[in-house]
Amino acid sequence: MEIIMSILAGILFMAGTYLVLSKNMIRIIIGTSIISHGAHVLLLTMAGLKTGAPPLLGLDASTYTDPLPQALILTAIVISFGVTSFFLVLGYRTYKETGTDNTERMRGTDSYD
Protein backbone atom coordinates (compact mmCIF):
# COMPACT_ATOMS: atom_id res chain seq x y z
CA MET A 1 0.00 0.00 0.00
CA GLU A 2 2.94 2.34 0.65
CA ILE A 3 4.09 1.91 -2.95
CA ILE A 4 0.69 2.97 -4.29
CA MET A 5 0.65 6.01 -2.02
CA SER A 6 4.21 6.92 -3.07
CA ILE A 7 3.20 6.70 -6.73
CA LEU A 8 0.17 8.88 -6.00
CA ALA A 9 2.40 11.47 -4.29
CA GLY A 10 4.69 11.45 -7.32
CA ILE A 11 1.75 11.95 -9.68
CA LEU A 12 0.51 14.87 -7.57
CA PHE A 13 3.97 16.47 -7.61
CA MET A 14 4.21 15.91 -11.37
CA ALA A 15 0.80 17.44 -12.10
CA GLY A 16 1.44 20.35 -9.75
CA THR A 17 4.80 21.11 -11.32
CA TYR A 18 3.25 21.00 -14.79
CA LEU A 19 0.57 23.49 -13.74
CA VAL A 20 3.04 25.82 -11.99
CA LEU A 21 5.11 26.07 -15.19
CA SER A 22 2.15 27.33 -17.25
CA LYS A 23 1.46 30.98 -18.12
CA ASN A 24 -2.06 31.17 -16.67
CA MET A 25 -2.33 32.59 -13.14
CA ILE A 26 -5.17 30.31 -11.99
CA ARG A 27 -3.25 27.23 -13.15
CA ILE A 28 -0.24 28.35 -11.13
CA ILE A 29 -2.43 28.72 -8.02
CA ILE A 30 -4.03 25.30 -8.52
CA GLY A 31 -0.57 23.81 -9.14
CA THR A 32 0.74 25.06 -5.81
CA SER A 33 -2.32 23.61 -4.10
CA ILE A 34 -1.77 20.23 -5.76
CA ILE A 35 1.91 20.25 -4.76
CA SER A 36 0.91 20.85 -1.14
CA HIS A 37 -1.51 17.91 -1.32
CA GLY A 38 1.33 15.79 -2.68
CA ALA A 39 3.44 16.80 0.32
CA HIS A 40 0.61 15.76 2.66
CA VAL A 41 0.32 12.35 1.03
CA LEU A 42 4.11 11.96 1.16
CA LEU A 43 4.20 12.81 4.88
CA LEU A 44 1.47 10.30 5.60
CA THR A 45 3.18 7.61 3.55
CA MET A 46 6.60 8.14 5.11
CA ALA A 47 5.08 7.91 8.60
CA GLY A 48 3.83 4.44 7.72
CA LEU A 49 0.34 3.22 6.99
CA LYS A 50 -0.22 1.21 10.14
CA THR A 51 -3.43 -0.10 11.61
CA GLY A 52 -3.98 -0.15 15.31
CA ALA A 53 -5.99 1.24 18.17
CA PRO A 54 -6.11 4.96 18.92
CA PRO A 55 -3.66 6.02 21.64
CA LEU A 56 -6.17 6.46 24.47
CA LEU A 57 -5.60 5.87 28.16
CA GLY A 58 -7.24 2.77 29.54
CA LEU A 59 -7.45 1.05 26.16
CA ASP A 60 -5.64 -2.28 26.05
CA ALA A 61 -4.36 -3.06 22.57
CA SER A 62 -1.36 -4.77 21.06
CA THR A 63 -0.49 -1.90 18.66
CA TYR A 64 -1.23 1.80 18.66
CA THR A 65 -1.14 4.32 15.83
CA ASP A 66 1.11 7.35 16.06
CA PRO A 67 -0.99 10.55 16.14
CA LEU A 68 1.92 12.91 15.35
CA PRO A 69 1.90 12.53 11.52
CA GLN A 70 -1.86 13.16 11.40
CA ALA A 71 -1.45 16.25 13.58
CA LEU A 72 1.34 17.57 11.36
CA ILE A 73 -0.70 16.98 8.21
CA LEU A 74 -3.75 18.66 9.72
CA THR A 75 -1.64 21.72 10.54
CA ALA A 76 -0.16 21.70 7.03
CA ILE A 77 -3.66 21.52 5.50
CA VAL A 78 -4.75 24.60 7.43
CA ILE A 79 -1.61 26.50 6.39
CA SER A 80 -1.98 25.50 2.73
CA PHE A 81 -5.63 26.59 2.79
CA GLY A 82 -4.55 30.02 4.04
CA VAL A 83 -1.78 30.31 1.45
CA THR A 84 -4.12 29.22 -1.36
CA SER A 85 -6.76 31.75 -0.34
CA PHE A 86 -4.06 34.47 -0.24
CA PHE A 87 -2.88 33.48 -3.74
CA LEU A 88 -6.46 33.58 -5.02
CA VAL A 89 -7.01 37.09 -3.65
CA LEU A 90 -3.64 38.21 -5.00
CA GLY A 91 -4.43 36.75 -8.42
CA TYR A 92 -7.86 38.40 -8.48
CA ARG A 93 -6.38 41.76 -7.52
CA THR A 94 -3.69 41.40 -10.17
CA TYR A 95 -6.34 40.58 -12.77
CA LYS A 96 -8.37 43.64 -11.80
CA GLU A 97 -5.30 45.90 -12.06
CA THR A 98 -3.75 44.52 -15.25
CA GLY A 99 -6.80 43.11 -17.05
CA THR A 100 -5.13 39.76 -17.78
CA ASP A 101 -4.13 36.58 -16.02
CA ASN A 102 -1.38 35.70 -18.49
CA THR A 103 2.02 36.09 -16.86
CA GLU A 104 3.72 36.95 -20.18
CA ARG A 105 1.37 39.90 -20.69
CA MET A 106 1.93 41.00 -17.10
CA ARG A 107 5.66 41.02 -17.75
CA GLY A 108 5.21 43.28 -20.78
CA THR A 109 6.93 41.14 -23.41
CA ASP A 110 5.81 41.23 -27.02
CA SER A 111 5.21 37.48 -27.51
CA TYR A 112 1.68 36.51 -26.46
CA ASP A 113 1.62 32.82 -27.42
Phi and psi in degrees as GROMACS dihedral restraints (atoms count N, CA, C in turn):
[ dihedral_restraints ]
;  ai    aj    ak    al  type     phi  dphi    fc
    3     4     5     6     1   -65.8    20    10
    4     5     6     7     1   -32.3    20    10
    6     7     8     9     1   -67.1    20    10
    7     8     9    10     1   -41.5    20    10
    9    10    11    12     1   -64.1    20    10
   10    11    12    13     1   -42.2    20    10
   12    13    14    15     1   -67.7    20    10
   13    14    15    16     1   -35.1    20    10
   15    16    17    18     1   -67.1    20    10
   16    17    18    19     1   -39.6    20    10
   18    19    20    21     1   -64.9    20    10
   19    20    21    22     1   -40.7    20    10
   21    22    23    24     1   -62.4    20    10
   22    23    24    25     1   -41.8    20    10
   24    25    26    27     1   -62.8    20    10
   25    26    27    28     1   -40.6    20    10
   27    28    29    30     1   -63.7    20    10
   28    29    30    31     1   -40.1    20    10
   30    31    32    33     1   -65.6    20    10
   31    32    33    34     1   -40.3    20    10
   33    34    35    36     1   -64.6    20    10
   34    35    36    37     1   -42.5    20    10
   36    37    38    39     1   -63.2    20    10
   37    38    39    40     1   -40.4    20    10
   39    40    41    42     1   -64.6    20    10
   40    41    42    43     1   -47.2    20    10
   42    43    44    45     1   -65.6    20    10
   43    44    45    46     1   -40.2    20    10
   45    46    47    48     1   -64.7    20    10
   46    47    48    49     1   -41.2    20    10
   48    49    50    51     1   -65.3    20    10
   49    50    51    52     1   -39.1    20    10
   51    52    53    54     1   -61.5    20    10
   52    53    54    55     1   -42.7    20    10
   54    55    56    57     1   -71.1    20    10
   55    56    57    58     1   -35.5    20    10
   57    58    59    60     1   -66.5    20    10
   58    59    60    61     1   -30.7    20    10
   60    61    62    63     1   -81.9    20    10
   61    62    63    64     1     2.3    20    10
   63    64    65    66     1   -83.5    20    10
   64    65    66    67     1   175.0    20    10
   66    67    68    69     1   -96.5    20    10
   67    68    69    70     1    -9.0    20    10
   69    70    71    72     1   -88.2    20    10
   70    71    72    73     1   133.0    20    10
   72    73    74    75     1   -65.0    20    10
   73    74    75    76     1   -40.7    20    10
   75    76    77    78     1   -68.3    20    10
   76    77    78    79     1   -33.0    20    10
   78    79    80    81     1   -67.3    20    10
   79    80    81    82     1   -36.2    20    10
   81    82    83    84     1   -64.6    20    10
   82    83    84    85     1   -42.0    20    10
   84    85    86    87     1   -66.0    20    10
   85    86    87    88     1   -44.4    20    10
   87    88    89    90     1   -64.8    20    10
   88    89    90    91     1   -36.8    20    10
   90    91    92    93     1   -62.8    20    10
   91    92    93    94     1   -41.4    20    10
   93    94    95    96     1   -66.3    20    10
   94    95    96    97     1   -34.5    20    10
   96    97    98    99     1   -66.9    20    10
   97    98    99   100     1   -41.3    20    10
   99   100   101   102     1   -67.4    20    10
  100   101   102   103     1   -37.5    20    10
  102   103   104   105     1   -63.3    20    10
  103   104   105   106     1   -39.1    20    10
  105   106   107   108     1   -67.2    20    10
  106   107   108   109     1   -35.4    20    10
  108   109   110   111     1   -66.4    20    10
  109   110   111   112     1   -36.4    20    10
  111   112   113   114     1   -62.9    20    10
  112   113   114   115     1   -37.4    20    10
  114   115   116   117     1   -67.1    20    10
  115   116   117   118     1   -35.6    20    10
  117   118   119   120     1   -65.7    20    10
  118   119   120   121     1   -44.8    20    10
  120   121   122   123     1   -64.1    20    10
  121   122   123   124     1   -39.1    20    10
  123   124   125   126     1   -65.2    20    10
  124   125   126   127     1   -41.8    20    10
  126   127   128   129     1   -60.8    20    10
  127   128   129   130     1   -44.1    20    10
  129   130   131   132     1   -65.2    20    10
  130   131   132   133     1   -39.5    20    10
  132   133   134   135     1   -69.3    20    10
  133   134   135   136     1   -42.2    20    10
  135   136   137   138     1   -70.1    20    10
  136   137   138   139     1   -23.5    20    10
  138   139   140   141     1   -75.1    20    10
  139   140   141   142     1   -18.8    20    10
  141   142   143   144     1    99.6    20    10
  142   143   144   145     1   132.4    20    10
  144   145   146   147     1   -94.2    20    10
  145   146   147   148     1    83.7    20    10
  147   148   149   150     1  -104.2    20    10
  148   149   150   151     1   151.0    20    10
  150   151   152   153     1  -109.2    20    10
  151   152   153   154     1   144.0    20    10
  153   154   155   156     1   175.7    20    10
  154   155   156   157     1  -179.3    20    10
  156   157   158   159     1   -79.0    20    10
  157   158   159   160     1   155.2    20    10
  159   160   161   162     1   -68.4    20    10
  160   161   162   163     1   148.5    20    10
  162   163   164   165     1   -78.6    20    10
  163   164   165   166     1    77.6    20    10
  165   166   167   168     1  -111.9    20    10
  166   167   168   169     1   146.8    20    10
  168   169   170   171     1   -69.8    20    10
  169   170   171   172     1   140.8    20    10
  171   172   173   174     1    84.6    20    10
  172   173   174   175     1     1.5    20    10
  174   175   176   177     1  -101.8    20    10
  175   176   177   178     1   118.0    20    10
  177   178   179   180     1   -91.7    20    10
  178   179   180   181     1   117.6    20    10
  180   181   182   183     1  -146.9    20    10
  181   182   183   184     1   159.3    20    10
  183   184   185   186     1   -80.5    20    10
  184   185   186   187     1   -35.1    20    10
  186   187   188   189     1  -131.9    20    10
  187   188   189   190     1   149.3    20    10
  189   190   191   192     1  -123.3    20    10
  190   191   192   193     1   153.0    20    10
  192   193   194   195     1   -92.0    20    10
  193   194   195   196     1   150.0    20    10
  195   196   197   198     1   -86.0    20    10
  196   197   198   199     1   120.1    20    10
  198   199   200   201     1   -81.8    20    10
  199   200   201   202     1    -9.8    20    10
  201   202   203   204     1   -64.6    20    10
  202   203   204   205     1   -45.4    20    10
  204   205   206   207     1   -61.6    20    10
  205   206   207   208     1   -38.7    20    10
  207   208   209   210     1   -65.9    20    10
  208   209   210   211     1   -37.6    20    10
  210   211   212   213     1   -67.1    20    10
  211   212   213   214     1   -40.2    20    10
  213   214   215   216     1   -64.9    20    10
  214   215   216   217     1   -41.0    20    10
  216   217   218   219     1   -67.9    20    10
  217   218   219   220     1   -39.8    20    10
  219   220   221   222     1   -61.6    20    10
  220   221   222   223     1   -41.6    20    10
  222   223   224   225     1   -65.2    20    10
  223   224   225   226     1   -40.7    20    10
  225   226   227   228     1   -66.3    20    10
  226   227   228   229     1   -34.7    20    10
  228   229   230   231     1   -64.2    20    10
  229   230   231   232     1   -43.2    20    10
  231   232   233   234     1   -64.2    20    10
  232   233   234   235     1   -42.5    20    10
  234   235   236   237     1   -66.0    20    10
  235   236   237   238     1   -42.9    20    10
  237   238   239   240     1   -67.1    20    10
  238   239   240   241     1   -31.7    20    10
  240   241   242   243     1   -64.4    20    10
  241   242   243   244     1   -42.8    20    10
  243   244   245   246     1   -64.8    20    10
  244   245   246   247     1   -42.2    20    10
  246   247   248   249     1   -66.7    20    10
  247   248   249   250     1   -41.0    20    10
  249   250   251   252     1   -64.5    20    10
  250   251   252   253     1   -42.0    20    10
  252   253   254   255     1   -65.3    20    10
  253   254   255   256     1   -37.1    20    10
  255   256   257   258     1   -63.6    20    10
  256   257   258   259     1   -43.7    20    10
  258   259   260   261     1   -62.2    20    10
  259   260   261   262     1   -39.2    20    10
  261   262   263   264     1   -64.5    20    10
  262   263   264   265     1   -43.0    20    10
  264   265   266   267     1   -66.2    20    10
  265   266   267   268     1   -41.2    20    10
  267   268   269   270     1   -64.5    20    10
  268   269   270   271     1   -40.7    20    10
  270   271   272   273     1   -66.7    20    10
  271   272   273   274     1   -39.2    20    10
  273   274   275   276     1   -65.4    20    10
  274   275   276   277     1   -43.2    20    10
  276   277   278   279     1   -65.5    20    10
  277   278   279   280     1   -38.8    20    10
  279   280   281   282     1   -65.0    20    10
  280   281   282   283     1   -40.2    20    10
  282   283   284   285     1   -64.2    20    10
  283   284   285   286     1   -40.6    20    10
  285   286   287   288     1   -66.3    20    10
  286   287   288   289     1   -34.6    20    10
  288   289   290   291     1   -78.7    20    10
  289   290   291   292     1   -43.2    20    10
  291   292   293   294     1   -96.8    20    10
  292   293   294   295     1   -23.2    20    10
  294   295   296   297     1    83.9    20    10
  295   296   297   298     1     7.8    20    10
  297   298   299   300     1  -147.2    20    10
  298   299   300   301     1   157.9    20    10
  300   301   302   303     1  -115.1    20    10
  301   302   303   304     1     9.8    20    10
  303   304   305   306     1   -85.5    20    10
  304   305   306   307     1   124.4    20    10
  306   307   308   309     1   -69.6    20    10
  307   308   309   310     1   -27.4    20    10
  309   310   311   312     1   -67.5    20    10
  310   311   312   313     1   -40.4    20    10
  312   313   314   315     1   -70.5    20    10
  313   314   315   316     1   -31.3    20    10
  315   316   317   318     1   -67.6    20    10
  316   317   318   319     1   -33.0    20    10
  318   319   320   321     1   -72.0    20    10
  319   320   321   322     1   -29.6    20    10
  321   322   323   324     1    95.3    20    10
  322   323   324   325     1    16.8    20    10
  324   325   326   327     1   -79.1    20    10
  325   326   327   328     1   165.7    20    10
  327   328   329   330     1   -86.7    20    10
  328   329   330   331     1   -19.5    20    10
  330   331   332   333     1   -87.1    20    10
  331   332   333   334     1   119.2    20    10
  333   334   335   336     1  -114.8    20    10
  334   335   336   337     1    53.1    20    10
